[in-house]
Amino acid sequence: EIVLTQSPGTLSLSPGERATLSCRASQSVKPSHLAWYQQKPGQAPRVVIYGAANRATGIPDRFSGSGSGTDFTLTITRLEPEDFAVYYCQQYSSSPPDYTFGQGTKLEIK
Amino acid sequence: EVQLVQSGAELTKPGESLRISCRGSGYKFADYWILWVRQRPGKGLEWMGVIYPGDSDVRYSPAFQGHVSISVDTSIATAYLQWSSLKASDTAIYYCARRFGSSSIWFDSWGQGTLVTVSS
């Protein structure tokens, strides 16, 4: 089973700043099988990035994803108040089927 | 519009059985895998298992194998998550989500969550 380790656990920034969130896998992950989700309090998660670098429908262009192999990054430029939330990376591997999530990074207002 | 609507909150006792549901609409339910996810209070997301409604193929996370049962009724576009004997540690919010994509794979639509509270 692949383990995803996200860092930092908590990131304290101000609106307008840039956020860089990391997701490291214990084994190589296909970029096409790496996604990022945003979860706000009391809400279900929603996808922001799929295929490591593709913005989901309705996600503003200040969100971007990159990476390959075992290291992936979610970057949010010019933070807006609505961006403060918990972010999870998630991977899929097929043999055996595995849909592991990272433990999450809490992006909080400084 | 694609929607997943889950059943309401449950308050149960240890040892009791329970089944919660996830009804899909706005798309061909049989054609997309459905994922179940647990989120304990204040904790992260844990995948429990997935089911393909077209043929009821189920795959469980090793952490949940033998502890829960996932099923589907395609005639009413509904997936189920079931326990035969609940524990206090099963207290959590449970989400269902639709798997999208083939070359890329992600979960594009989520239910609103079902809060299950297990307490004596």
Chai-1 contact restraints between the chains, C-beta under 6 A:
chainA,res_idxA,chainB,res_idxB,connection_type,confidence,min_distance_angstrom,max_distance_angstrom,comment,restraint_id
A,S32,B,S103,contact,1.0,0.0,6.0,A-B,restraint_1
A,S32,B,S104,contact,1.0,0.0,6.0,A-B,restraint_2
A,H33,B,I105,contact,1.0,0.0,6.0,A-B,restraint_3
A,A35,B,W106,contact,1.0,0.0,6.0,A-B,restraint_4
A,A44,B,Y95,contact,1.0,0.0,6.0,A-B,restraint_5
A,A44,B,W110,contact,1.0,0.0,6.0,A-B,restraint_6
A,A44,B,G113,contact,1.0,0.0,6.0,A-B,restraint_7
A,P45,B,W110,contact,1.0,0.0,6.0,A-B,restraint_8
A,V47,B,W106,contact,1.0,0.0,6.0,A-B,restraint_9
A,V47,B,D108,contact,1.0,0.0,6.0,A-B,restraint_10
A,Y50,B,S104,contact,1.0,0.0,6.0,A-B,restraint_11
A,Y50,B,W106,contact,1.0,0.0,6.0,A-B,restraint_12
A,G51,B,S104,contact,1.0,0.0,6.0,A-B,restraint_13
A,Y88,B,L45,contact,1.0,0.0,6.0,A-B,restraint_14
A,Y92,B,I105,contact,1.0,0.0,6.0,A-B,restraint_15
A,P97,B,R59,contact,1.0,0.0,6.0,A-B,restraint_16
A,Y99,B,W47,contact,1.0,0.0,6.0,A-B,restraint_17
A,F101,B,L45,contact,1.0,0.0,6.0,A-B,restraint_18
A,Q103,B,G44,contact,1.0,0.0,6.0,A-B,restraint_19
A,G104,B,G44,contact,1.0,0.0,6.0,A-B,restraint_20
